[in-house]
Amino acid sequence: MSSFSPFSKEELLPQEEMLEIQKQKGDLFIGLPKETYLSEKRVCLTPDAVGALTANGHRIVIETGAGDGANYTDKEYSDAGAKISYNVEEAFKCNIILKVAPPSEEEISYISPKTILISSLQLKTQNKKYFECLAKKKITAIAFDYIKDEIGSFPIVKSLSEIAGTASILIAGELMSGVNKGNGLLFGNIGGVPPTSVVIFGAGTVGEYAARTAIGLGARVKVFDNSISKLRKLQDCLHTPIYTSTLQPKTILKALMRCDVAIGAIRGKNRSPICATEEMVEKMKEGAIIVDVSIDRGGCFETSNVTTHTAPTFVKHGIIHYCVPNIPARYARTASVSISNIFTPYLLNIAEEGGFENTARFDKGLRNGMYFYHGILTNKTVADWFDLPFRDINLLIL
């Protein structure tokens, strides 16, 4: 009687051993050109970050002087393993280019076809020709301010917002001093002296860090926002009782009339809402300070106009206005370390996953930051803004 076997004769014969195919690690070739945009002093990678990348076998070319604005020397980068280039075009010839500000049209002409460009997008300052130049070179472009992390937040935007929020209070403190023609007030709860009063519009990351810094210096803080959940979250974060309110004109006017400093930190989808009208600003104390962090989105104060790092303030209705769009560039070294700490693990992960293409297939956050893929526009906001053809990135990367 023959015994029944669940296997065929072929299956019982010795088989070839099947080994797991390992993911092929990729070596990166990264270029860091010097920033040429007005007042932009930040750099995407610090010497320590370059050291970490070169230790993993990656090549980095840095244009001479790229770290000067953040007080990093060519020697520090060279000692970390980077090649220092004295040719403007050499850093643009790498496979991956890292920049803080988007490249100019002239700089795009230096870039090799099919290069990966990682920079900010700065949609408000762009024109149609910029995107046409990227398309012509079949460039894959990622806006680092659109990249999401594993919890769905924007890590670089959040980090720079923390800097902007903290800096807004420090800048206001400088402007209040008599040396800078302010009211001669000091942030700080000095015995027998009434505390400085601060009004903040916006309970997001900028508002939170502005409030945290002001409270730390002993100021009395009032925060306005139309999102109750944001206000509630802010109260939990600060671990201290704080005045919060929705945006109601009468309440805002009262708060502005009594405050020494007003911070604008609300960002609308397209334009920041005007929280304080010109009439409200007119009724503020003579010599009070306005720091409008949201000026890159139009500003929260009706009297706000864009200023620069070289001429940062103007006076209107007796109120000192500070309306510089790029506050973190003022603290270039801190901002550079912050950006670099986010980029370094990202780049190492791209290499581990076998290159950019492979990573983009599985990393939704990276795909969210992509606005060009091999010269094809993949961001609907950009397409609508400039009336350009658009394709869904999820249909292009399979």
URZIZI-V382614 format. One record per helix or strand. SS is the DSSP state (hx for helix, st for strand). FROM is the first residue (numbers start at 1). TO is the last residue. If there is no record, write none. Layout:
BEGIN
SS/FROM/TO, SS/FROM/TO
END
This chain:
BEGIN
hx/9/12, st/29/32, hx/47/55, st/59/63, hx/68/70, hx/74/79, st/83/85, hx/90/93, st/96/98, hx/105/110, st/116/119, hx/123/125, hx/128/136, st/140/143, hx/144/146, hx/155/176, hx/178/180, st/197/201, hx/205/216, st/220/224, hx/228/238, st/243/245, hx/249/258, st/261/264, st/276/276, hx/278/282, st/289/292, hx/293/297, st/301/301, st/307/307, st/313/316, st/319/322, st/324/324, hx/327/352, hx/356/362, hx/364/369, st/370/373, st/376/377, hx/380/386, hx/393/396
END
